[in-house]
Amino acid sequence: MAMASNHDCISDGHNTNGTRYGAAAIRAFAGGRHGSFGAAFLDPVIAESLKTLVSGKRVLDVGCGVGDWCCLAAQYGAKSVDGFDIQPEMLELAKQATSHLDMVHIKVGDAGDMPYDDDSFDVAISLFVTCNLSPEVYAKHFKELQRVLVPGGKAIYLSPSDWCHTELYTRIEADPSTVEDEIAEILETVPRYPTTEQITEAFSHANNILVACFAADQNGKLFRVRSINQLAYSQHIWRKTEVLLYPNFFYSDQSDIENLQSAGFHIDQKENFFTEERRSLFNRKNPNIMLSKKYITNPASWVYYISKPC
Ligand SMILES: C[S@@+](CC[C@H](N)C(=O)[O-])C[C@H]1O[C@@H](n2cnc3c(N)ncnc32)[C@H](O)[C@@H]1O
């Protein structure tokens, strides 16, 4: 799996619109997206939901990245698919991936000011986007999602859960306490008030970490987050995954729910796609990248199935 190089990862991190990926980070994201267990758990769940929702419908993909979901929605019979993203460089790959699909339209746009008329879509998806958004854009995103959906329209919303912010996911063969020691040693080498590039460099060989979240304390010292009580709303955080190290903003499960509801969405269903059954199957199929038992029962992300009331 492609890893971002130390020198061209995230070009400018916590900015006002959202996380910006540099060229190597985009390549790494395109190659590995949410890592092998994202591919094993998330993708089948979303694919199944898309299949049931999009046939014959006008579909919007918010923060479409390299366009994988746009392709799938088209494959599942969507009448039209519109994907937008803040980063033209991501969209170049999305355009290449969808160039053979006439019903797919890709353009640049901001999740806080979606470039579409009211009531334009029957179905929308917003997957792993809001963790990239500044607080101003985060709050607007939910209202915008509501605005562009028709009454009765449905959406799938997903972002990292509280658990994903606080737990260390390791490869199964790695002893978690040894990985914790390794992290503690690395943290000692990171300068105060670090840049994303410095953090990336420091963790570039920490291959036993599948998911971990970091933040800086009041003195600028980087620490591994262990409780959401250590974080403030929209605080700058850095997430390390198997594929990338990237800057994000912290939003709790509670904050997601409050914003969905205050935008007027009805939460039809909330699903944990990291079920025990799926994890066990994943571990059987991926003997080299197995998830520790600790993660059998905890959600890395919730999938929200939401709708705009008629
Ligand atoms: C982790 S990627 C997820 C991409 C895609 N949804 C997927 O699941 O594969 C997050 C995406 O959000 C995009 N993004 C960040 N800020 C944005 C904004 N303000 N408006 C639209 N897209 C944004 C990024 O450029 C990136 O492509």
The ligand as a Tripos MOL2 file, in Angstrom:
@<TRIPOS>MOLECULE
LIG
   27    29     1     0     0
SMALL
NO_CHARGES

@<TRIPOS>ATOM
      1 C1        -11.1250   11.6690    3.7230 C.3       1 LIG1
      2 S1        -11.5680   12.3420    2.1650 S.3       1 LIG1
      3 C2        -13.0690   11.4290    1.8180 C.3       1 LIG1
      4 C3        -13.3900   11.3770    0.3460 C.3       1 LIG1
      5 C4        -14.6140   10.5510   -0.0440 C.3       1 LIG1
      6 N1        -15.8150   11.0770    0.5780 N.3       1 LIG1
      7 C5        -14.4350    9.0910    0.2970 C.2       1 LIG1
      8 O1        -15.0960    8.5970    1.2190 O.co2     1 LIG1
      9 O2        -13.6160    8.4370   -0.3370 O.co2     1 LIG1
     10 C6        -12.1640   13.9230    2.5690 C.3       1 LIG1
     11 C7        -12.4740   14.7850    1.3620 C.3       1 LIG1
     12 O3        -13.1190   15.9830    1.7940 O.3       1 LIG1
     13 C8        -12.6850   17.0150    0.9430 C.3       1 LIG1
     14 N2        -12.9510   18.3160    1.5680 N.ar      1 LIG1
     15 C9        -12.2860   18.9160    2.5760 C.ar      1 LIG1
     16 N3        -12.8280   20.1130    2.8440 N.ar      1 LIG1
     17 C10       -13.8690   20.2780    1.9840 C.ar      1 LIG1
     18 C11       -14.8240   21.3180    1.7860 C.ar      1 LIG1
     19 N4        -14.8180   22.4320    2.5160 N.pl3     1 LIG1
     20 N5        -15.7430   21.1470    0.8200 N.ar      1 LIG1
     21 C12       -15.7640   20.0230    0.0570 C.ar      1 LIG1
     22 N6        -14.8800   19.0080    0.2020 N.ar      1 LIG1
     23 C13       -13.9480   19.1300    1.1600 C.ar      1 LIG1
     24 C14       -11.2120   16.7240    0.7720 C.3       1 LIG1
     25 O4        -10.6610   17.4150   -0.3200 O.3       1 LIG1
     26 C15       -11.2270   15.2130    0.5910 C.3       1 LIG1
     27 O5        -11.3500   14.8420   -0.7530 O.3       1 LIG1
@<TRIPOS>BOND
     1     1     2 1
     2     2     3 1
     3     2    10 1
     4     3     4 1
     5     4     5 1
     6     5     6 1
     7     5     7 1
     8     7     8 2
     9     7     9 1
    10    10    11 1
    11    11    12 1
    12    11    26 1
    13    12    13 1
    14    13    14 1
    15    13    24 1
    16    14    15 ar
    17    14    23 ar
    18    15    16 ar
    19    16    17 ar
    20    17    18 ar
    21    17    23 ar
    22    18    19 1
    23    18    20 ar
    24    20    21 ar
    25    21    22 ar
    26    22    23 ar
    27    24    25 1
    28    24    26 1
    29    26    27 1
@<TRIPOS>SUBSTRUCTURE
     1 LIG1         1 GROUP 0 **** ****
